[in-house]
Amino acid sequence: MVLRIVVVGGGVNGIGTALALKQRLPNCQLTVVSKDFTPDTTGDGAAGMWGPYLIEGTPDDKVLQWSQDTWNLFNEWYKSGDSLSWGVSLVPGTVVSQHKLPEEIWSHIPMSYKTLTQEEYSKYGHKYSSGYQFTTLIAEPSRFLPKLMAKVEEYGGTLVKRSLCSLEEVASTADLVMNCSGLGAKDLVPDDLVYPCRGQVMRVHAPWVKEFFADESDDSFCYILPNIDKVVLGGTHQDNDWRREVDPVDSETIWRNCIESMPSLKNCEVVKEWVGLRPCRKGGIRVDTDEIVVKDRHIPVVHNYGHGGCGISTFWGCSKEAASLAVNLIQKYYGSPSKL
């Protein structure tokens, strides 16, 4: 028996899950079905900074496990001698706020994490009351996603561009379904806990910016994140906002806050503006098992969605866990994977 596995979703988590599956089950017949692939996924517009956030409700131990696994992968790419093509760079930076910032639960994972003293954070402005610094890895999905997709195809996987109305559409011709549909899970599962968090950013040409900066204050929120050839300025986090068009009011706010934080950006060239919808979920990231019944056939399902603002920071850990759950389900439904 050749197992037919369908991965729904062509974003960072869908492609990551497909790759993790092929590494565990090289002989399976794997198809990735998605309405969008790179360069048209949500991840393609993201800066790619490792630093889990906007995942309220996800257990701390899972955040740590998944983000550590992903950090390790990014670190491998960075040290590979081919970091440019993977889109990975090592970037130091600072986070400040007008309110008290707790130490991040993941502070031991990146390099040189340090809580700032009053004297240190006051250098960024007397309005601030806390801050911390660390050195992180930035992995740009627009660069690494095409490479991961090529690996999936190299392992024999197939990519199909197609819109779905339900998971049953693919389950009818599959032995296992991996649901990595992101925001689409709201309708495909369906899961009413899924909601969008609108993010708007602009990309500018500012090669002199070598460090990241983030202001977590409510009234002056902004972030400045250097990529390999551009700098990403942001941003917004507007819950339950489905707008995909650029909002001039948001553009003005982003520009004003970023210039106030880093005046050297004042005369830089704006290259592009972009809006993406973070796939959030009340209750946090969902990586678990399920079942679909189609014409008396019971088809096992693994869900991997609801990553909010940290789809990139946790994708490899989530992908590996989803693949492990898939192997367990195959054992339960069809017998030992090694005999299939």
C-alpha positions as CSV (number, residue, x, y, z in Angstrom):
1,M,0.0,0.0,0.0
2,V,1.3,3.5,-1.0
3,L,0.0,6.0,1.5
4,R,-1.7,9.0,0.0
5,I,-1.1,12.1,2.1
6,V,-2.5,15.5,1.3
7,V,-1.2,18.7,3.0
8,V,-3.6,21.6,2.8
9,G,-1.8,24.9,2.8
10,G,1.2,26.3,1.0
11,G,2.6,28.7,3.5
12,V,5.5,28.3,5.9
13,N,3.8,25.7,8.0
14,G,2.3,23.8,5.1
15,I,5.6,23.5,3.2
16,G,7.4,22.8,6.5
17,T,5.0,20.0,7.4
18,A,5.3,18.5,3.9
19,L,9.1,18.4,4.2
20,A,9.0,16.9,7.7
21,L,6.6,14.2,6.5
22,K,8.7,13.3,3.5
23,Q,11.7,13.0,5.8
24,R,9.8,10.6,8.1
25,L,7.8,8.8,5.3
26,P,9.9,9.0,2.1
27,N,7.7,6.4,0.3
28,C,4.4,8.2,0.7
29,Q,2.5,9.8,-2.2
30,L,2.4,13.4,-0.9
31,T,0.5,16.3,-2.5
32,V,0.4,19.9,-1.2
33,V,-2.9,21.7,-2.1
34,S,-3.1,25.4,-1.7
35,K,-4.8,28.4,-3.3
36,D,-1.5,30.3,-2.9
37,F,2.2,29.5,-3.0
38,T,5.2,31.7,-2.6
39,P,5.5,34.6,-3.4
40,D,1.8,35.1,-2.6
41,T,1.7,33.7,1.0
42,T,1.3,35.6,4.2
43,G,4.8,34.7,5.2
44,D,6.3,36.2,2.0
45,G,5.5,39.7,3.3
46,A,6.9,39.1,6.8
47,A,10.3,40.3,7.9
48,G,11.0,36.8,9.3
49,M,12.4,37.8,12.7
50,W,12.7,35.0,15.2
51,G,10.8,36.1,18.3
52,P,7.5,34.4,19.3
53,Y,4.6,36.7,19.9
54,L,0.8,37.0,19.4
55,I,0.2,33.4,20.5
56,E,-1.9,33.9,23.6
57,G,-3.3,30.6,24.9
58,T,-0.5,28.4,23.6
59,P,1.1,26.4,26.5
60,D,4.6,27.8,27.4
61,D,6.3,24.4,27.1
62,K,5.0,24.1,23.5
63,V,6.1,27.6,22.6
64,L,9.6,26.8,24.0
65,Q,9.8,23.4,22.2
66,W,8.6,24.6,18.8
67,S,10.6,27.9,18.8
68,Q,13.8,26.1,20.0
69,D,13.5,23.6,17.1
70,T,13.0,26.5,14.7
71,W,15.9,28.5,16.1
72,N,18.1,25.4,15.6
73,L,17.1,25.1,12.0
74,F,17.7,28.8,11.3
75,N,21.1,28.5,13.0
76,E,22.0,25.6,10.7
77,W,21.1,27.7,7.7
78,Y,23.1,30.6,9.0
79,K,26.2,28.5,9.6
80,S,25.8,26.5,6.3
81,G,28.0,28.9,4.3
82,D,24.9,29.6,2.1
83,S,23.0,31.9,4.5
84,L,22.4,34.5,1.8
85,S,20.3,32.2,-0.4
86,W,18.5,30.9,2.7
87,G,17.7,34.5,3.6
88,V,19.1,34.2,7.1
89,S,21.0,37.0,9.0
90,L,22.2,37.5,12.5
91,V,20.8,40.8,13.9
92,P,21.2,42.5,17.3
93,G,18.6,44.9,18.6
94,T,16.5,46.5,21.3
95,V,12.9,46.3,22.5
96,V,11.6,49.2,24.7
97,S,8.2,50.2,26.1
98,Q,6.5,52.9,28.2
99,H,5.1,50.1,30.4
100,K,6.9,47.3,32.2
101,L,8.0,44.5,30.0
102,P,8.4,41.0,31.6
103,E,11.3,38.9,30.7
104,E,10.3,36.7,27.7
105,I,9.9,33.0,28.5
106,W,12.2,32.3,25.5
107,S,15.0,34.6,26.7
108,H,17.5,31.7,27.0
109,I,17.2,30.7,23.3
110,P,18.6,33.7,21.3
111,M,22.0,35.2,22.0
112,S,22.9,37.8,24.6
113,Y,19.5,38.5,26.0
114,K,19.7,41.3,28.6
115,T,17.2,43.3,30.6
116,L,18.1,47.0,30.4
117,T,18.7,49.2,33.3
118,Q,16.9,52.6,33.7
119,E,20.0,54.3,32.5
120,E,20.2,52.1,29.4
121,Y,16.6,52.2,28.2
122,S,16.4,56.0,28.9
123,K,19.0,56.5,26.2
124,Y,16.2,55.7,23.7
125,G,13.9,58.3,25.2
126,H,12.8,59.5,28.6
127,K,9.3,58.3,28.0
128,Y,10.4,54.6,28.3
129,S,10.2,52.6,31.5
130,S,11.6,49.2,30.5
131,G,13.5,47.4,27.8
132,Y,15.6,44.5,26.8
133,Q,18.2,43.6,24.1
134,F,19.1,40.3,22.3
135,T,20.7,39.1,19.1
136,T,18.3,37.1,16.9
137,L,18.2,35.3,13.6
138,I,16.0,36.8,10.8
139,A,14.9,34.2,8.2
140,E,13.1,35.7,5.2
141,P,10.4,33.4,4.0
142,S,10.5,35.0,0.5
143,R,14.0,33.5,0.2
144,F,13.7,30.2,2.1
145,L,10.2,29.1,1.0
146,P,11.2,28.5,-2.6
147,K,14.1,26.4,-1.4
148,L,11.9,24.3,0.9
149,M,9.3,23.8,-1.9
150,A,12.1,22.6,-4.2
151,K,13.2,20.1,-1.5
152,V,9.6,18.8,-1.2
153,E,9.5,18.2,-5.0
154,E,12.9,16.7,-4.9
155,Y,11.6,14.1,-2.4
156,G,8.8,13.3,-4.8
157,G,6.0,15.6,-3.5
158,T,3.6,17.4,-5.8
159,L,2.3,21.0,-5.5
160,V,-1.2,21.7,-6.7
161,K,-2.7,25.2,-6.8
162,R,-6.4,24.9,-6.0
163,S,-9.0,26.5,-3.8
164,L,-11.0,24.3,-1.4
165,C,-14.4,24.7,0.3
166,S,-13.9,21.9,2.8
167,L,-11.3,19.3,3.9
168,E,-13.7,16.6,2.7
169,E,-12.8,17.6,-0.9
170,V,-9.3,16.2,-0.5
171,A,-10.1,13.6,2.1
172,S,-12.1,11.6,-0.3
173,T,-9.0,10.6,-2.2
174,A,-6.5,10.6,0.7
175,D,-5.4,8.2,3.4
176,L,-4.3,11.1,5.7
177,V,-4.9,14.8,5.6
178,M,-2.6,17.4,7.1
179,N,-4.5,20.7,7.7
180,C,-2.1,23.6,7.6
181,S,-4.6,26.1,6.1
182,G,-3.9,29.0,8.4
183,L,-6.7,31.5,8.4
184,G,-8.5,29.2,5.9
185,A,-9.1,26.8,8.8
186,K,-11.9,29.1,10.0
187,D,-14.1,27.8,7.1
188,L,-12.4,24.5,6.2
189,V,-12.5,22.8,9.6
190,P,-14.6,24.9,10.4
191,D,-13.1,26.6,13.5
192,D,-14.8,29.7,14.9
193,L,-11.8,30.3,17.2
194,V,-9.7,31.4,14.2
195,Y,-9.6,35.1,13.4
196,P,-7.3,37.6,11.5
197,C,-4.9,40.1,13.0
198,R,-4.2,42.6,10.3
199,G,-0.6,43.6,9.8
200,Q,0.6,46.5,7.6
201,V,4.3,47.2,6.8
202,M,6.4,49.1,4.4
203,R,9.8,48.1,3.0
204,V,12.4,50.8,2.6
205,H,15.9,51.2,1.3
206,A,18.1,51.9,4.3
207,P,21.3,49.9,4.1
208,W,22.8,51.7,7.1
209,V,20.3,50.1,9.5
210,K,22.1,47.0,10.9
211,E,20.1,46.5,14.2
212,F,16.4,46.0,14.9
213,F,14.4,48.2,17.1
214,A,10.8,47.8,18.5
215,D,8.7,50.1,20.6
216,E,6.0,48.0,22.4
217,S,4.1,51.0,23.7
218,D,0.5,51.3,22.8
219,D,0.6,54.9,21.6
220,S,4.0,54.8,19.8
221,F,4.1,51.1,18.6
222,C,6.5,50.4,15.8
223,Y,9.3,48.1,14.7
224,I,12.3,48.5,12.4
225,L,13.6,45.1,11.2
226,P,16.6,44.9,8.7
227,N,16.4,42.3,6.0
228,I,19.3,41.4,3.7
229,D,18.5,44.1,1.1
230,K,15.7,46.1,2.6
231,V,14.4,47.3,6.0
232,V,10.8,46.5,7.1
233,L,9.0,49.2,9.0
234,G,5.8,48.4,10.9
235,G,3.3,48.0,11.9
236,T,-0.3,47.2,12.9
237,H,-2.0,44.4,14.9
238,Q,-5.7,44.9,14.3
239,D,-7.8,42.0,15.4
240,N,-10.8,40.8,13.3
241,D,-9.8,43.2,10.5
242,W,-10.1,41.5,7.1
243,R,-8.9,44.5,5.0
244,R,-6.1,43.5,2.6
245,E,-5.6,47.0,1.1
246,V,-3.0,49.4,2.3
247,D,-4.5,52.1,4.6
248,P,-2.9,55.6,4.2
249,V,-3.7,56.4,7.8
250,D,-1.8,53.3,9.0
251,S,1.1,54.2,6.6
252,E,1.3,57.7,8.1
253,T,1.3,56.3,11.7
254,I,4.0,53.7,10.9
255,W,6.2,56.3,9.2
256,R,5.8,58.8,12.0
257,N,6.5,56.4,14.8
258,C,9.5,54.8,13.0
259,I,11.0,58.2,12.1
260,E,10.6,59.3,15.7
261,S,12.4,56.2,16.9
262,M,15.1,56.3,14.2
263,P,15.5,59.8,12.6
264,S,18.0,58.6,10.1
265,L,15.1,56.9,8.2
266,K,13.6,60.3,7.3
267,N,14.9,60.5,3.8
268,C,15.0,56.8,2.9
269,E,13.1,55.5,-0.2
270,V,9.9,53.6,0.4
271,V,10.0,50.6,-2.0
272,K,6.8,48.8,-1.2
273,E,3.8,48.7,1.2
274,W,2.1,45.4,2.1
275,V,-0.8,44.0,4.2
276,G,-1.0,40.5,5.6
277,L,-3.5,38.8,7.9
278,R,-1.9,36.9,10.7
279,P,-3.8,33.6,11.3
280,C,-4.6,33.9,15.0
281,R,-6.7,31.5,17.1
282,K,-8.3,32.0,20.5
283,G,-6.8,29.2,22.6
284,G,-3.5,29.3,20.7
285,I,-1.8,27.2,18.1
286,R,-3.6,23.9,17.3
287,V,-1.4,20.9,16.6
288,D,-3.5,17.8,17.2
289,T,-5.4,14.9,15.6
290,D,-8.9,14.6,14.2
291,E,-10.9,12.4,11.8
292,I,-13.1,13.0,8.8
293,V,-15.8,10.6,7.6
294,V,-16.5,10.5,3.9
295,K,-18.9,7.8,2.6
296,D,-18.2,5.5,5.5
297,R,-14.4,6.0,5.2
298,H,-12.7,7.2,8.3
299,I,-9.8,9.5,7.3
300,P,-7.3,10.6,9.9
301,V,-6.4,14.3,10.1
302,V,-3.6,16.2,11.7
303,H,-4.2,20.0,12.3
304,N,-1.4,22.5,12.4
305,Y,-2.7,26.0,12.4
306,G,-3.5,29.1,14.4
307,H,0.1,30.4,14.6
308,G,-0.8,34.1,14.9
309,G,2.3,36.3,14.8
310,C,4.8,33.5,15.2
311,G,4.3,31.2,12.3
312,I,7.9,31.7,11.2
313,S,9.3,31.5,14.8
314,T,7.7,28.1,15.5
315,F,7.2,26.6,12.1
316,W,9.8,23.8,12.1
317,G,8.9,22.7,15.7
318,C,5.2,22.6,14.7
319,S,6.0,20.8,11.5
320,K,8.1,18.1,13.2
321,E,5.4,17.5,15.8
322,A,2.7,17.3,13.1
323,A,4.7,14.8,11.3
324,S,5.2,12.7,14.4
325,L,1.4,12.7,15.0
326,A,0.9,11.6,11.4
327,V,3.2,8.6,11.9
328,N,1.3,7.6,15.0
329,L,-2.1,7.9,13.2
330,I,-0.8,5.8,10.3
331,Q,0.3,3.1,12.8
332,K,-3.2,3.2,14.3
333,Y,-5.2,3.2,11.1
334,Y,-3.1,1.3,8.7
335,G,-0.3,-0.6,10.6
336,S,3.4,-0.1,10.7
337,P,4.6,2.8,8.4
338,S,7.7,0.8,7.6
339,K,5.6,-1.9,5.9
340,L,3.6,0.6,3.8
